[in-house]
Amino acid sequence: MAVKEPISEFLDFIYPNKAEVILGDTLQQLKKFEKEKFELVITSPPYNIGKEYETKTSIERYLQLQEEIIKELIRVTKSHGSICWQVGNYVEKGEIFPLDIYYYQIFKKLGLKLRNRIVWHFGHGLHAKNRFSGRYETILWFTKSDDYVFNLDDVRIPSKYPGKRHFKGDKKGQISGNPKGKNPSDIWDIVVKDWESGMWNIPNVKSNHPEKTLHPAQFPVELVERCILALTNEDDWVLDPFAGVGSTMIAALKNDRNSIGIEKEKDYVNTATNRIESLKEGSIKLRPINKPIHEPKPNDKIAKIPDEWSNLYKEA
Ligand SMILES: C[S@@+](CC[C@H](N)C(=O)[O-])C[C@H]1O[C@@H](n2cnc3c(N)ncnc32)[C@H](O)[C@@H]1O
């Protein structure tokens, strides 16, 4: 039997929950799990847009394959559990196909109930030339039944006007808000990648930030944390069937939940395992949940009209 290093034993004591990414194919691996193991399935599936980890196919064939996986995901989700499906657009010859429209119909056909269509809004991205630049993706939150976990108090955000009072009726004069904060609503402003939060101040931070990994489509840990806190309780099991570099595992372990991920690319699995270790060792840099997004001040260099454009602005 392998003897554990004292430091590793200590870290397991601090983070007793399980966090593992299995190397393999999603459908094959899912078949090995017992039914109703997971309280929450949360993932960002491949979008079929020809990223380095996927082979682009027709949208019909893509959705057919995904439906097989979704059936298995429903089988392994607890009857009081949830599935969060984070998607953007499939693009074909400049035409966009919002994937949530297609996925909604699959989940609905399979008996799930939509609780929220969350709009994840972000400030940066590619600048489109022939249409408006895309600045949001969505998360479809489905439940298997009407009786489900929803810990609103654990994800409330600070109220903008905590001193607001009722101005008429029985409660006139009483404080109208909740001391724990307000419901975060179904529009979430979360920076697209954790490392972008510092970009205004430190221009090169993107390339050398420790959170930047080799994965081209990582989602922010903060985004997953909000779902995990709201839709599961401590020690519950969370599954990410397309785990990438393990953002879901980081969010789960950080918040005392158990998690399993499935990922077919060995390099991503290795990176995920290293990220999990660096969370345990305290060396991973994460954006704290609910931290306001940095806005440049009017006098910051980046917010000023560049000298090269000053004539154009004078003429206008
Ligand atoms: C959009 S990425 C998910 C990224 C992840 N949310 C993160 O933060 O790192 C989708 C992932 O699914 C993986 N994938 C695609 N098809 C798969 C399959 N059939 N089995 C296992 N993994 C697969 C890809 O390699 C890719 O890493």
PDBQT file of the ligand as one rigid body, heavy atoms in Angstrom, charges set to zero:
ROOT
HETATM    1  C1  LIG A 401     -16.752  23.598 -23.764  1.00  0.00    +0.000 C 
HETATM    2  S1  LIG A 401     -15.518  22.501 -23.209  1.00  0.00    +0.000 S 
HETATM    3  C2  LIG A 401     -15.773  22.494 -21.467  1.00  0.00    +0.000 C 
HETATM    4  C3  LIG A 401     -14.774  23.330 -20.709  1.00  0.00    +0.000 C 
HETATM    5  C4  LIG A 401     -14.971  23.298 -19.211  1.00  0.00    +0.000 C 
HETATM    6  N1  LIG A 401     -16.251  23.869 -18.850  1.00  0.00    +0.000 N 
HETATM    7  C5  LIG A 401     -13.847  24.059 -18.487  1.00  0.00    +0.000 C 
HETATM    8  O1  LIG A 401     -14.116  25.062 -17.812  1.00  0.00    +0.000 OA
HETATM    9  O2  LIG A 401     -12.700  23.659 -18.643  1.00  0.00    +0.000 OA
HETATM   10  C6  LIG A 401     -16.117  20.931 -23.696  1.00  0.00    +0.000 C 
HETATM   11  C7  LIG A 401     -15.181  19.798 -23.342  1.00  0.00    +0.000 C 
HETATM   12  O3  LIG A 401     -15.810  18.567 -23.671  1.00  0.00    +0.000 OA
HETATM   13  C8  LIG A 401     -14.814  17.638 -24.071  1.00  0.00    +0.000 C 
HETATM   14  N2  LIG A 401     -15.512  16.585 -24.849  1.00  0.00    +0.000 N 
HETATM   15  C9  LIG A 401     -16.124  16.719 -26.052  1.00  0.00    +0.000 A 
HETATM   16  N3  LIG A 401     -16.670  15.550 -26.440  1.00  0.00    +0.000 NA
HETATM   17  C10 LIG A 401     -16.415  14.655 -25.461  1.00  0.00    +0.000 A 
HETATM   18  C11 LIG A 401     -16.728  13.271 -25.274  1.00  0.00    +0.000 A 
HETATM   19  N4  LIG A 401     -17.435  12.590 -26.181  1.00  0.00    +0.000 N 
HETATM   20  N5  LIG A 401     -16.288  12.664 -24.153  1.00  0.00    +0.000 NA
HETATM   21  C12 LIG A 401     -15.575  13.359 -23.219  1.00  0.00    +0.000 A 
HETATM   22  N6  LIG A 401     -15.243  14.661 -23.334  1.00  0.00    +0.000 NA
HETATM   23  C13 LIG A 401     -15.655  15.314 -24.439  1.00  0.00    +0.000 A 
HETATM   24  C14 LIG A 401     -13.852  18.487 -24.881  1.00  0.00    +0.000 C 
HETATM   25  O4  LIG A 401     -12.567  17.890 -24.974  1.00  0.00    +0.000 OA
HETATM   26  C15 LIG A 401     -13.855  19.818 -24.100  1.00  0.00    +0.000 C 
HETATM   27  O5  LIG A 401     -12.788  19.892 -23.199  1.00  0.00    +0.000 OA
ENDROOT
TORSDOF 0
